[in-house]
């Protein structure tokens, strides 16, 4: 009697283990397929674009393989560009918006940076301020070149580099210049 009960429990345990192993195999296949899908997404490429509905409503659009994602921007947009600012091999979207912030209540020009996270748009940085009053920006390689106004009314051009979270000041291209001269240097 003891042996028959033992064999019943042992066979039940073996059957249970068999099903657990089979479930784990299915689970691992699903994980492998998901990894292949995400790596295929990165191989297919991506494309950020901007769709402007009206003066104060735009959408950042990400097309990545067969996926399309949109991020609503309920602000006036003055600049849009793409490039690899963090050096990871994929482009990010840089959007210049006009808005107020909690610490700077007057509407002003700001820079937002978005990335592709598995086919979805995610903010990397929603910047409130650089060094001075931002007039314009553009990409210069993997750096952000800014055209800014100093508190004394002069203008300067500076370059910023991405540093894990946000843009870090690198150097002045020119400082304490007239608006026209600074804009000319900014556009070079």
OpenMM code with the backbone's topology and positions (N, CA, C; nanometers):
from openmm import Vec3, app, unit

residues = "UNK UNK UNK UNK UNK UNK UNK UNK UNK UNK UNK UNK UNK UNK UNK UNK UNK UNK UNK UNK UNK UNK UNK UNK UNK UNK UNK UNK UNK UNK UNK UNK UNK UNK UNK UNK UNK UNK UNK UNK UNK UNK UNK UNK UNK UNK UNK UNK UNK UNK UNK UNK UNK UNK UNK UNK UNK UNK UNK UNK UNK UNK UNK UNK UNK UNK UNK UNK UNK UNK UNK UNK UNK UNK UNK UNK UNK UNK UNK UNK UNK UNK UNK UNK UNK UNK UNK UNK UNK UNK UNK UNK UNK UNK UNK UNK UNK UNK UNK UNK UNK UNK UNK UNK UNK UNK UNK UNK UNK UNK UNK UNK UNK UNK UNK UNK UNK UNK UNK UNK UNK UNK UNK UNK UNK UNK UNK UNK UNK UNK UNK UNK UNK UNK UNK UNK UNK UNK UNK UNK UNK UNK UNK UNK UNK UNK UNK UNK UNK UNK UNK UNK UNK UNK UNK UNK UNK UNK UNK UNK UNK UNK UNK UNK UNK UNK UNK UNK UNK UNK UNK UNK UNK UNK UNK UNK UNK UNK UNK UNK UNK UNK UNK UNK UNK UNK UNK UNK".split()
positions = [
    Vec3(0.0810, -0.1181, 0.0000),
    Vec3(0.0000, 0.0000, 0.0000),
    Vec3(0.0863, 0.1258, 0.0000),
    Vec3(0.1870, 0.1251, 0.0833),
    Vec3(0.2766, 0.2410, 0.0878),
    Vec3(0.3397, 0.2658, -0.0487),
    Vec3(0.3838, 0.1586, -0.1141),
    Vec3(0.4491, 0.1741, -0.2447),
    Vec3(0.3515, 0.2221, -0.3520),
    Vec3(0.2288, 0.1764, -0.3498),
    Vec3(0.1335, 0.2216, -0.4517),
    Vec3(0.1016, 0.3700, -0.4337),
    Vec3(0.0892, 0.4170, -0.3094),
    Vec3(0.0664, 0.5578, -0.2831),
    Vec3(0.1899, 0.6392, -0.3252),
    Vec3(0.3064, 0.5865, -0.2933),
    Vec3(0.4312, 0.6527, -0.3329),
    Vec3(0.4399, 0.6653, -0.4852),
    Vec3(0.4098, 0.5571, -0.5582),
    Vec3(0.4177, 0.5604, -0.7050),
    Vec3(0.3135, 0.6547, -0.7643),
    Vec3(0.1948, 0.6619, -0.7041),
    Vec3(0.0934, 0.7546, -0.7519),
    Vec3(0.1416, 0.8985, -0.7384),
    Vec3(0.1944, 0.9289, -0.6192),
    Vec3(0.2437, 1.0649, -0.5956),
    Vec3(0.3635, 1.0952, -0.6843),
    Vec3(0.4512, 0.9984, -0.7015),
    Vec3(0.5676, 1.0186, -0.7863),
    Vec3(0.5255, 1.0389, -0.9318),
    Vec3(0.4320, 0.9603, -0.9802),
    Vec3(0.3887, 0.9768, -1.1195),
    Vec3(0.3158, 1.1104, -1.1369),
    Vec3(0.2373, 1.1520, -1.0369),
    Vec3(0.1720, 1.2826, -1.0435),
    Vec3(0.2762, 1.3941, -1.0470),
    Vec3(0.3793, 1.3817, -0.9621),
    Vec3(0.4863, 1.4806, -0.9588),
    Vec3(0.5602, 1.4855, -1.0926),
    Vec3(0.5882, 1.3701, -1.1508),
    Vec3(0.6570, 1.3651, -1.2811),
    Vec3(0.5716, 1.4286, -1.3896),
    Vec3(0.4431, 1.4023, -1.3884),
    Vec3(0.3518, 1.4610, -1.4858),
    Vec3(0.3475, 1.6133, -1.4684),
    Vec3(0.3413, 1.6572, -1.3442),
    Vec3(0.3425, 1.7997, -1.3138),
    Vec3(0.4708, 1.8657, -1.3660),
    Vec3(0.5848, 1.8037, -1.3419),
    Vec3(0.7138, 1.8564, -1.3895),
    Vec3(0.7175, 1.8627, -1.5420),
    Vec3(0.6649, 1.7586, -1.6057),
    Vec3(0.6617, 1.7566, -1.7529),
    Vec3(0.5839, 1.8770, -1.8060),
    Vec3(0.4644, 1.9041, -1.7501),
    Vec3(0.3842, 2.0165, -1.7955),
    Vec3(0.4529, 2.1503, -1.7660),
    Vec3(0.5198, 2.1595, -1.6529),
    Vec3(0.5936, 2.2823, -1.6204),
    Vec3(0.7036, 2.3074, -1.7234),
    Vec3(0.7743, 2.2029, -1.7604),
    Vec3(0.8811, 2.2162, -1.8602),
    Vec3(0.8226, 2.2589, -1.9938),
    Vec3(0.7103, 2.2007, -2.0338),
    Vec3(0.6460, 2.2371, -2.1607),
    Vec3(0.5998, 2.3828, -2.1588),
    Vec3(0.5440, 2.4260, -2.0484),
    Vec3(0.5002, 2.5658, -2.0362),
    Vec3(0.6206, 2.6586, -2.0446),
    Vec3(0.7303, 2.6220, -1.9816),
    Vec3(0.8519, 2.7049, -1.9870),
    Vec3(0.9064, 2.7130, -2.1291),
    Vec3(0.8975, 2.6033, -2.2039),
    Vec3(0.9439, 2.6049, -2.3433),
    Vec3(0.8622, 2.7038, -2.4259),
    Vec3(0.7304, 2.7017, -2.4083),
    Vec3(0.6428, 2.7958, -2.4810),
    Vec3(0.6758, 2.9391, -2.4397),
    Vec3(0.6932, 2.9614, -2.3113),
    Vec3(0.7260, 3.0935, -2.2595),
    Vec3(0.8582, 3.1441, -2.3189),
    Vec3(0.9597, 3.0594, -2.3218),
    Vec3(1.0889, 3.0986, -2.3781),
    Vec3(1.0789, 3.1266, -2.5279),
    Vec3(0.9980, 3.0472, -2.6010),
    Vec3(0.9780, 3.0754, -2.7438),
    Vec3(0.9154, 3.2126, -2.7632),
    Vec3(0.8190, 3.2478, -2.6800),
    Vec3(0.7546, 3.3797, -2.6890),
    Vec3(0.8555, 3.4910, -2.6638),
    Vec3(0.9414, 3.4725, -2.5639),
    Vec3(1.0435, 3.5742, -2.5339),
    Vec3(1.1394, 3.5890, -2.6518),
    Vec3(1.1824, 3.4787, -2.7102),
    Vec3(1.2736, 3.4840, -2.8249),
    Vec3(1.2070, 3.5552, -2.9420),
    Vec3(1.0800, 3.5240, -2.9683),
    Vec3(1.0080, 3.5901, -3.0779),
    Vec3(0.9946, 3.7397, -3.0533),
    Vec3(0.9672, 3.7799, -2.9288),
    Vec3(0.9568, 3.9222, -2.8981),
    Vec3(1.0904, 3.9915, -2.9183),
    Vec3(1.1986, 3.9289, -2.8763),
    Vec3(1.3319, 3.9877, -2.8954),
    Vec3(1.3639, 4.0018, -3.0439),
    Vec3(1.3303, 3.9001, -3.1215),
    Vec3(1.3538, 3.9079, -3.2660),
    Vec3(1.2705, 4.0180, -3.3289),
    Vec3(1.1480, 4.0352, -3.2818),
    Vec3(1.0616, 4.1390, -3.3355),
    Vec3(1.1217, 4.2768, -3.3072),
    Vec3(1.1669, 4.3013, -3.1840),
    Vec3(1.2235, 4.4309, -3.1501),
    Vec3(1.3557, 4.4550, -3.2215),
    Vec3(1.4373, 4.3513, -3.2407),
    Vec3(1.5619, 4.3717, -3.3136),
    Vec3(1.5330, 4.3953, -3.4608),
    Vec3(1.4292, 4.3315, -3.5150),
    Vec3(1.3903, 4.3564, -3.6539),
    Vec3(1.3420, 4.4992, -3.6701),
    Vec3(1.2732, 4.5522, -3.5679),
    Vec3(1.2298, 4.6914, -3.5734),
    Vec3(1.3483, 4.7851, -3.5881),
    Vec3(1.4535, 4.7596, -3.5127),
    Vec3(1.5691, 4.8480, -3.5210),
    Vec3(1.6410, 4.8335, -3.6547),
    Vec3(1.6360, 4.7143, -3.7160),
    Vec3(1.6988, 4.6957, -3.8456),
    Vec3(1.6187, 4.7606, -3.9579),
    Vec3(1.4861, 4.7674, -3.9418),
    Vec3(1.4009, 4.8256, -4.0447),
    Vec3(1.4163, 4.9764, -4.0526),
    Vec3(1.4656, 5.0374, -3.9500),
    Vec3(1.4807, 5.1816, -3.9487),
    Vec3(1.3601, 5.2499, -3.8871),
    Vec3(1.3749, 5.3772, -3.8716),
    Vec3(1.2707, 5.4575, -3.8110),
    Vec3(1.2711, 5.5940, -3.8775),
    Vec3(1.1590, 5.6614, -3.8632),
    Vec3(1.1511, 5.7957, -3.9187),
    Vec3(1.0602, 5.8789, -3.8308),
    Vec3(1.1164, 5.9874, -3.7768),
    Vec3(1.0374, 6.0850, -3.7033),
    Vec3(0.9915, 6.1918, -3.8007),
    Vec3(0.8716, 6.2423, -3.7803),
    Vec3(0.8225, 6.3557, -3.8580),
    Vec3(0.7313, 6.4389, -3.7689),
    Vec3(0.6938, 6.5553, -3.8194),
    Vec3(0.6063, 6.6454, -3.7456),
    Vec3(0.4840, 6.6733, -3.8310),
    Vec3(0.3666, 6.6560, -3.7707),
    Vec3(0.2409, 6.6892, -3.8381),
    Vec3(0.1800, 6.8054, -3.7614),
    Vec3(0.1588, 6.9163, -3.8309),
    Vec3(0.1049, 7.0350, -3.7666),
    Vec3(-0.0435, 7.0472, -3.8006),
    Vec3(-0.1284, 7.0391, -3.6980),
    Vec3(-0.2733, 7.0502, -3.7172),
    Vec3(-0.3152, 7.1964, -3.7280),
    Vec3(-0.2625, 7.2814, -3.6395),
    Vec3(-0.2885, 7.4256, -3.6434),
    Vec3(-0.1748, 7.4962, -3.5699),
    Vec3(-0.1914, 7.6252, -3.5425),
    Vec3(-0.0837, 7.7036, -3.4804),
    Vec3(-0.0340, 7.6458, -3.3489),
    Vec3(-0.1266, 7.5890, -3.2715),
    Vec3(-0.0877, 7.5444, -3.1382),
    Vec3(-0.1148, 7.3964, -3.1136),
    Vec3(-0.1200, 7.3173, -3.2194),
    Vec3(-0.1355, 7.1733, -3.2015),
    Vec3(-0.0572, 7.1007, -3.3100),
    Vec3(0.0401, 7.0237, -3.2653),
    Vec3(0.1216, 6.9430, -3.3568),
    Vec3(0.1368, 6.8039, -3.2974),
    Vec3(0.1831, 6.7113, -3.3812),
    Vec3(0.2100, 6.5753, -3.3373),
    Vec3(0.3473, 6.5338, -3.3870),
    Vec3(0.4283, 6.4780, -3.2980),
    Vec3(0.5509, 6.4109, -3.3402),
    Vec3(0.5057, 6.2711, -3.3804),
    Vec3(0.5461, 6.2279, -3.4994),
    Vec3(0.5050, 6.0972, -3.5514),
    Vec3(0.6293, 6.0117, -3.5685),
    Vec3(0.6225, 5.8882, -3.5218),
    Vec3(0.7312, 5.7914, -3.5375),
    Vec3(0.6808, 5.6760, -3.6219),
    Vec3(0.7465, 5.6534, -3.7352),
    Vec3(0.7181, 5.5368, -3.8179),
    Vec3(0.8373, 5.4436, -3.8017),
    Vec3(0.8109, 5.3261, -3.7484),
    Vec3(0.9166, 5.2300, -3.7207),
    Vec3(0.8679, 5.0932, -3.7657),
    Vec3(0.9129, 5.0508, -3.8837),
    Vec3(0.8629, 4.9254, -3.9389),
    Vec3(0.7161, 4.9396, -3.9703),
    Vec3(0.6359, 4.8503, -3.9158),
    Vec3(0.4923, 4.8600, -3.9387),
    Vec3(0.4213, 4.9372, -3.8291),
    Vec3(0.4946, 4.9847, -3.7299),
    Vec3(0.4370, 5.0600, -3.6199),
    Vec3(0.4372, 5.2093, -3.6512),
    Vec3(0.3311, 5.2782, -3.6073),
    Vec3(0.3234, 5.4240, -3.6150),
    Vec3(0.2755, 5.4720, -3.4790),
    Vec3(0.3480, 5.5674, -3.4207),
    Vec3(0.3098, 5.6228, -3.2915),
    Vec3(0.3078, 5.7746, -3.3039),
    Vec3(0.2218, 5.8390, -3.2255),
    Vec3(0.2097, 5.9858, -3.2279),
    Vec3(0.2174, 6.0399, -3.0860),
    Vec3(0.2809, 6.1571, -3.0725),
    Vec3(0.2900, 6.2255, -2.9436),
    Vec3(0.2344, 6.3663, -2.9638),
    Vec3(0.1314, 6.3993, -2.8885),
    Vec3(0.0658, 6.5288, -2.9041),
    Vec3(0.1467, 6.6401, -2.8398),
    Vec3(0.1606, 6.7507, -2.9129),
    Vec3(0.2268, 6.8711, -2.8628),
    Vec3(0.1284, 6.9871, -2.8722),
    Vec3(0.0622, 7.0228, -2.7631),
    Vec3(-0.0349, 7.1321, -2.7682),
    Vec3(0.0309, 7.2702, -2.7527),
    Vec3(0.1377, 7.2917, -2.8282),
    Vec3(0.2135, 7.4163, -2.8209),
    Vec3(0.2484, 7.4630, -2.9624),
    Vec3(0.2849, 7.5885, -2.9726),
    Vec3(0.3390, 7.6384, -3.0983),
    Vec3(0.4770, 7.5747, -3.1182),
    Vec3(0.5021, 7.5232, -3.2384),
    Vec3(0.6319, 7.4605, -3.2692),
    Vec3(0.7080, 7.5527, -3.3645),
    Vec3(0.8321, 7.5857, -3.3296),
    Vec3(0.9129, 7.6730, -3.4145),
    Vec3(1.0294, 7.6008, -3.4823),
    Vec3(1.0622, 7.4776, -3.4401),
    Vec3(1.1749, 7.4050, -3.5008),
    Vec3(1.1538, 7.2559, -3.4809),
    Vec3(1.1920, 7.1783, -3.5824),
    Vec3(1.1880, 7.0326, -3.5738),
    Vec3(1.3081, 6.9781, -3.6489),
    Vec3(1.3848, 6.8914, -3.5859),
    Vec3(1.4969, 6.8265, -3.6542),
    Vec3(1.5219, 6.6904, -3.5892),
    Vec3(1.5932, 6.6055, -3.6606),
    Vec3(1.6246, 6.4726, -3.6093),
    Vec3(1.7738, 6.4465, -3.6227),
    Vec3(1.8246, 6.3653, -3.5342),
    Vec3(1.9649, 6.3259, -3.5376),
    Vec3(1.9983, 6.2430, -3.4151),
    Vec3(2.1128, 6.1791, -3.4191),
    Vec3(2.1572, 6.0928, -3.3093),
    Vec3(2.2372, 6.1749, -3.2100),
    Vec3(2.1698, 6.2354, -3.1131),
    Vec3(2.2429, 6.3207, -3.0181),
    Vec3(2.3031, 6.2441, -2.9017),
    Vec3(2.2538, 6.1230, -2.8742),
    Vec3(2.3084, 6.0493, -2.7595),
    Vec3(2.4089, 5.9418, -2.8002),
    Vec3(2.4353, 5.9275, -2.9315),
    Vec3(2.5388, 5.8353, -2.9777),
    Vec3(2.5017, 5.6886, -2.9727),
    Vec3(2.3719, 5.6554, -2.9670),
    Vec3(2.3325, 5.5140, -2.9595),
    Vec3(2.3050, 5.4525, -3.0964),
    Vec3(2.3222, 5.5289, -3.2039),
    Vec3(2.3030, 5.4753, -3.3383),
    Vec3(2.1649, 5.4954, -3.3966),
    Vec3(2.0703, 5.5492, -3.3191),
    Vec3(1.9369, 5.5787, -3.3713),
    Vec3(1.9069, 5.7267, -3.3527),
    Vec3(1.8264, 5.7793, -3.4448),
    Vec3(1.7932, 5.9219, -3.4393),
    Vec3(1.6921, 5.9519, -3.3300),
    Vec3(1.7068, 6.0678, -3.2715),
    Vec3(1.6085, 6.1230, -3.1797),
    Vec3(1.5432, 6.2426, -3.2499),
    Vec3(1.4280, 6.2840, -3.1997),
    Vec3(1.3586, 6.4012, -3.2538),
    Vec3(1.3769, 6.5163, -3.1570),
    Vec3(1.4187, 6.6320, -3.2088),
    Vec3(1.4309, 6.7533, -3.1288),
    Vec3(1.3240, 6.8497, -3.1773),
    Vec3(1.2428, 6.8962, -3.0841),
    Vec3(1.1309, 6.9826, -3.1185),
    Vec3(1.1419, 7.1103, -3.0362),
    Vec3(1.1367, 7.2236, -3.1053),
    Vec3(1.1352, 7.3526, -3.0380),
    Vec3(0.9915, 7.3967, -3.0187),
    Vec3(0.9519, 7.4173, -2.8944),
    Vec3(0.8152, 7.4588, -2.8636),
    Vec3(0.8169, 7.5904, -2.7864),
    Vec3(0.7052, 7.6609, -2.7908),
    Vec3(0.6885, 7.7837, -2.7127),
    Vec3(0.5891, 7.7524, -2.6027),
    Vec3(0.6369, 7.7619, -2.4774),
    Vec3(0.5499, 7.7317, -2.3639),
    Vec3(0.6077, 7.7888, -2.2355),
    Vec3(0.5242, 7.7976, -2.1352),
    Vec3(0.5707, 7.8379, -2.0026),
    Vec3(0.6022, 7.7119, -1.9229),
    Vec3(0.6760, 7.7287, -1.8153),
    Vec3(0.7050, 7.6172, -1.7252),
    Vec3(0.6747, 7.6608, -1.5827),
    Vec3(0.6839, 7.5665, -1.4921),
    Vec3(0.6556, 7.5988, -1.3524),
    Vec3(0.7539, 7.7039, -1.2990),
    Vec3(0.8807, 7.6929, -1.3347),
    Vec3(0.9812, 7.7853, -1.2821),
    Vec3(1.0004, 7.9088, -1.3696),
    Vec3(0.9551, 7.9033, -1.4951),
    Vec3(0.9640, 8.0162, -1.5878),
    Vec3(0.8248, 8.0383, -1.6465),
    Vec3(0.7398, 8.1152, -1.5758),
    Vec3(0.5991, 8.1257, -1.6147),
    Vec3(0.5720, 8.2021, -1.7449),
    Vec3(0.6669, 8.2793, -1.7942),
    Vec3(0.6465, 8.3493, -1.9215),
    Vec3(0.6693, 8.2533, -2.0368),
    Vec3(0.5803, 8.2507, -2.1366),
    Vec3(0.6028, 8.1639, -2.2525),
    Vec3(0.7349, 8.1987, -2.3208),
    Vec3(0.8127, 8.0970, -2.3502),
    Vec3(0.9425, 8.1158, -2.4149),
    Vec3(0.9743, 7.9912, -2.4961),
    Vec3(1.0801, 7.9992, -2.5740),
    Vec3(1.1209, 7.8860, -2.6578),
    Vec3(1.1944, 7.7825, -2.5737),
    Vec3(1.1546, 7.6565, -2.5906),
    Vec3(1.2126, 7.5435, -2.5174),
    Vec3(1.2510, 7.4351, -2.6172),
    Vec3(1.3301, 7.3383, -2.5726),
    Vec3(1.3677, 7.2232, -2.6557),
    Vec3(1.3163, 7.0962, -2.5889),
    Vec3(1.2452, 7.0150, -2.6670),
    Vec3(1.2034, 6.8829, -2.6231),
    Vec3(1.2797, 6.7801, -2.7053),
    Vec3(1.3238, 6.6718, -2.6405),
    Vec3(1.3946, 6.5632, -2.7096),
    Vec3(1.3158, 6.4345, -2.6883),
    Vec3(1.2862, 6.3646, -2.8001),
    Vec3(1.2100, 6.2395, -2.7954),
    Vec3(1.2920, 6.1264, -2.8546),
    Vec3(1.2673, 6.0040, -2.8057),
    Vec3(1.3377, 5.8860, -2.8565),
    Vec3(1.2375, 5.7789, -2.8962),
    Vec3(1.2868, 5.6793, -2.9681),
    Vec3(1.2094, 5.5614, -3.0044),
    Vec3(1.2380, 5.4549, -2.8988),
    Vec3(1.1342, 5.4146, -2.8280),
    Vec3(1.1488, 5.3069, -2.7283),
    Vec3(1.0574, 5.1929, -2.7715),
    Vec3(1.1136, 5.0949, -2.8417),
    Vec3(1.0388, 4.9780, -2.8903),
    Vec3(0.9168, 5.0178, -2.9733),
    Vec3(0.9358, 5.1152, -3.0626),
    Vec3(0.8275, 5.1562, -3.1521),
    Vec3(0.7349, 5.2611, -3.0950),
    Vec3(0.7642, 5.3108, -2.9747),
    Vec3(0.6813, 5.4141, -2.9119),
    Vec3(0.7651, 5.5383, -2.8855),
    Vec3(0.7039, 5.6541, -2.8995),
    Vec3(0.7710, 5.7810, -2.8714),
    Vec3(0.7746, 5.8008, -2.7209),
    Vec3(0.8936, 5.8307, -2.6702),
    Vec3(0.9094, 5.8590, -2.5276),
    Vec3(0.9964, 5.9839, -2.5123),
    Vec3(0.9601, 6.0717, -2.4185),
    Vec3(1.0432, 6.1909, -2.3972),
    Vec3(1.1743, 6.1546, -2.3284),
    Vec3(1.2837, 6.2093, -2.3793),
    Vec3(1.4137, 6.1954, -2.3135),
    Vec3(1.4389, 6.3168, -2.2236),
    Vec3(1.3921, 6.4322, -2.2725),
    Vec3(1.4172, 6.5573, -2.2008),
    Vec3(1.3161, 6.6602, -2.2471),
    Vec3(1.2499, 6.7229, -2.1530),
    Vec3(1.1560, 6.8310, -2.1828),
    Vec3(1.2160, 6.9567, -2.1199),
    Vec3(1.3122, 7.0148, -2.1902),
    Vec3(1.3946, 7.1217, -2.1352),
    Vec3(1.3193, 7.2494, -2.1074),
    Vec3(1.3533, 7.3134, -1.9970),
    Vec3(1.2899, 7.4397, -1.9637),
    Vec3(1.3797, 7.5582, -1.9973),
    Vec3(1.5115, 7.5394, -1.9946),
    Vec3(1.6007, 7.6525, -2.0219),
    Vec3(1.7413, 7.6029, -2.0510),
    Vec3(1.8086, 7.6744, -2.1409),
    Vec3(1.9518, 7.6519, -2.1621),
    Vec3(2.0247, 7.7624, -2.0867),
    Vec3(2.1257, 7.8233, -2.1470),
    Vec3(2.2006, 7.9274, -2.0763),
    Vec3(2.1332, 8.0628, -2.0755),
    Vec3(2.0799, 8.1037, -2.1905),
    Vec3(2.0144, 8.2340, -2.2018),
    Vec3(1.8749, 8.2170, -2.2576),
    Vec3(1.8217, 8.3265, -2.3122),
    Vec3(1.6899, 8.3205, -2.3755),
    Vec3(1.7067, 8.2589, -2.5137),
    Vec3(1.6482, 8.1436, -2.5350),
    Vec3(1.6656, 8.0691, -2.6592),
    Vec3(1.5947, 8.1397, -2.7747),
    Vec3(1.6704, 8.1658, -2.8822),
    Vec3(1.6137, 8.2237, -3.0031),
    Vec3(1.5892, 8.1129, -3.1053),
    Vec3(1.6883, 8.0246, -3.1227),
    Vec3(1.6763, 7.9149, -3.2175),
    Vec3(1.7810, 7.8092, -3.1830),
    Vec3(1.7676, 7.6916, -3.2441),
    Vec3(1.8671, 7.5854, -3.2280),
    Vec3(1.8691, 7.5025, -3.3547),
    Vec3(1.9758, 7.4258, -3.3698),
    Vec3(1.9872, 7.3294, -3.4788),
    Vec3(2.0883, 7.2247, -3.4370),
    Vec3(2.0908, 7.1139, -3.5121),
    Vec3(2.1902, 7.0104, -3.4847),
    Vec3(2.3173, 7.0404, -3.5614),
    Vec3(2.4290, 7.0196, -3.4970),
    Vec3(2.5604, 7.0334, -3.5576),
    Vec3(2.6342, 6.9031, -3.5243),
    Vec3(2.6173, 6.8024, -3.6120),
    Vec3(2.6692, 6.6689, -3.5801),
    Vec3(2.5831, 6.6086, -3.4710),
    Vec3(2.6469, 6.5697, -3.3602),
    Vec3(2.5690, 6.5169, -3.2474),
    Vec3(2.5551, 6.6200, -3.1359),
    Vec3(2.5821, 6.7441, -3.1670),
    Vec3(2.5679, 6.8531, -3.0703),
    Vec3(2.4511, 6.9429, -3.1092),
    Vec3(2.3968, 7.0098, -3.0095),
    Vec3(2.2925, 7.1083, -3.0342),
    Vec3(2.3591, 7.2452, -3.0333),
    Vec3(2.3451, 7.3164, -3.1447),
    Vec3(2.3978, 7.4528, -3.1544),
    Vec3(2.2819, 7.5475, -3.1266),
    Vec3(2.3002, 7.6365, -3.0304),
    Vec3(2.1930, 7.7285, -2.9915),
    Vec3(2.2296, 7.8721, -3.0260),
    Vec3(2.1277, 7.9491, -3.0562),
    Vec3(2.1380, 8.0924, -3.0794),
    Vec3(2.0572, 8.1550, -2.9666),
    Vec3(2.1266, 8.2249, -2.8744),
    Vec3(2.0618, 8.2715, -2.7517),
    Vec3(2.0879, 8.4190, -2.7267),
    Vec3(2.0005, 8.4763, -2.6462),
    Vec3(2.0140, 8.6166, -2.6061),
    Vec3(2.0544, 8.6217, -2.4595),
    Vec3(2.1581, 8.6979, -2.4309),
    Vec3(2.2080, 8.7128, -2.2935),
    Vec3(2.1235, 8.8170, -2.2196),
    Vec3(2.1279, 8.8161, -2.0860),
    Vec3(2.0514, 8.9148, -2.0084),
    Vec3(2.0880, 9.0602, -2.0398),
    Vec3(2.2127, 9.0850, -2.0852),
    Vec3(2.2533, 9.2221, -2.1173),
    Vec3(2.2085, 9.2664, -2.2567),
    Vec3(2.1379, 9.1796, -2.3298),
    Vec3(2.0867, 9.2159, -2.4615),
    Vec3(2.1755, 9.1736, -2.5775),
    Vec3(2.2969, 9.1273, -2.5478),
    Vec3(2.3837, 9.0782, -2.6549),
    Vec3(2.3425, 8.9357, -2.6904),
    Vec3(2.4002, 8.8838, -2.7971),
    Vec3(2.3654, 8.7490, -2.8439),
    Vec3(2.4883, 8.6601, -2.8431),
    Vec3(2.4635, 8.5310, -2.8290),
    Vec3(2.5740, 8.4356, -2.8344),
    Vec3(2.5274, 8.3071, -2.9003),
    Vec3(2.6250, 8.2314, -2.9493),
    Vec3(2.6016, 8.0997, -3.0071),
    Vec3(2.6801, 8.0019, -2.9208),
    Vec3(2.6125, 7.8962, -2.8756),
    Vec3(2.6776, 7.7980, -2.7887),
    Vec3(2.6485, 7.6578, -2.8415),
    Vec3(2.7309, 7.5638, -2.7994),
    Vec3(2.7073, 7.4244, -2.8343),
    Vec3(2.6904, 7.3430, -2.7073),
    Vec3(2.5948, 7.2507, -2.7144),
    Vec3(2.5611, 7.1632, -2.6019),
    Vec3(2.5719, 7.0188, -2.6485),
    Vec3(2.6114, 6.9311, -2.5563),
    Vec3(2.6247, 6.7879, -2.5835),
    Vec3(2.5307, 6.7128, -2.4895),
    Vec3(2.4743, 6.6023, -2.5400),
    Vec3(2.3870, 6.5209, -2.4569),
    Vec3(2.4686, 6.4516, -2.3489),
    Vec3(2.4229, 6.4589, -2.2245),
    Vec3(2.4877, 6.3913, -2.1123),
    Vec3(2.3824, 6.3190, -2.0298),
    Vec3(2.3623, 6.1942, -2.0494),
    Vec3(2.2701, 6.1032, -1.9795),
    Vec3(2.1314, 6.1612, -1.9514),
    Vec3(2.1209, 6.2807, -1.8986),
    Vec3(1.9895, 6.3445, -1.8858),
    Vec3(2.0059, 6.4925, -1.9142),
    Vec3(1.9705, 6.5314, -2.0309),
    Vec3(1.9720, 6.6733, -2.0655),
    Vec3(2.0950, 6.7149, -2.1428),
    Vec3(2.0943, 6.8408, -2.1795),
    Vec3(2.2029, 6.8983, -2.2581),
    Vec3(2.3007, 6.9689, -2.1659),
    Vec3(2.4297, 6.9419, -2.1866),
    Vec3(2.5350, 7.0031, -2.1057),
    Vec3(2.6117, 7.1026, -2.1915),
    Vec3(2.6343, 7.2206, -2.1380),
    Vec3(2.7097, 7.3239, -2.2087),
    Vec3(2.8502, 7.2734, -2.2408),
    Vec3(2.8919, 7.2905, -2.3665),
    Vec3(3.0272, 7.2521, -2.4090),
    Vec3(3.1163, 7.3747, -2.4250),
    Vec3(3.0740, 7.4674, -2.5120),
    Vec3(3.1557, 7.5871, -2.5340),
    Vec3(3.0765, 7.6924, -2.6103),
    Vec3(3.1260, 7.8166, -2.6033),
    Vec3(3.0703, 7.9245, -2.6841),
    Vec3(3.1354, 7.9201, -2.8213),
    Vec3(3.0555, 7.9353, -2.9247),
    Vec3(3.1093, 7.9521, -3.0593),
    Vec3(3.1439, 8.0991, -3.0759),
    Vec3(3.0552, 8.1850, -3.0279),
    Vec3(3.0784, 8.3296, -3.0235),
    Vec3(2.9929, 8.3858, -2.9106),
    Vec3(3.0408, 8.4932, -2.8479),
    Vec3(2.9603, 8.5530, -2.7422),
    Vec3(2.9734, 8.7044, -2.7449),
    Vec3(2.8738, 8.7705, -2.6872),
    Vec3(2.8663, 8.9174, -2.6816),
    Vec3(2.8724, 8.9791, -2.8210),
    Vec3(2.7852, 8.9338, -2.9074),
    Vec3(2.7790, 8.9837, -3.0459),
    Vec3(2.6442, 9.0483, -3.0726),
    Vec3(2.6373, 9.1168, -3.1865),
    Vec3(2.5093, 9.1698, -3.2314),
    Vec3(2.4238, 9.0539, -3.2796),
    Vec3(2.2958, 9.0780, -3.2921),
    Vec3(2.2026, 8.9737, -3.3351),
    Vec3(2.2386, 8.9246, -3.4753),
    Vec3(2.2688, 9.0174, -3.5658),
    Vec3(2.2995, 8.9806, -3.7048),
    Vec3(2.4261, 8.8955, -3.7138),
    Vec3(2.5325, 8.9368, -3.6447),
    Vec3(2.6597, 8.8635, -3.6492),
    Vec3(2.6438, 8.7243, -3.5860),
    Vec3(2.5747, 8.7176, -3.4723),
    Vec3(2.5545, 8.5890, -3.4053),
    Vec3(2.4704, 8.4958, -3.4939),
    Vec3(2.3681, 8.5501, -3.5599),
    Vec3(2.2836, 8.4680, -3.6473),
    Vec3(2.3633, 8.4160, -3.7659),
    Vec3(2.4517, 8.4979, -3.8195),
    Vec3(2.5373, 8.4544, -3.9310),
    Vec3(2.6268, 8.3386, -3.8881),
    Vec3(2.6855, 8.3478, -3.7705),
    Vec3(2.7727, 8.2416, -3.7192),
    Vec3(2.6893, 8.1174, -3.6842),
    Vec3(2.5711, 8.1370, -3.6297),
    Vec3(2.4815, 8.0259, -3.5977),
    Vec3(2.4507, 7.9429, -3.7231),
    Vec3(2.4306, 8.0098, -3.8350),
    Vec3(2.3919, 7.9420, -3.9588),
    Vec3(2.5090, 7.8783, -4.0344),
    Vec3(2.6322, 7.8993, -3.9917),
    Vec3(2.7479, 7.8408, -4.0610),
    Vec3(2.7573, 7.6911, -4.0359),
] * unit.nanometer
topology = app.Topology()
chain = topology.addChain("A")
for resn in residues:
    res = topology.addResidue(resn, chain)
    for name in ("N", "CA", "C"):
        topology.addAtom(name, app.Element.getBySymbol(name[0]), res)
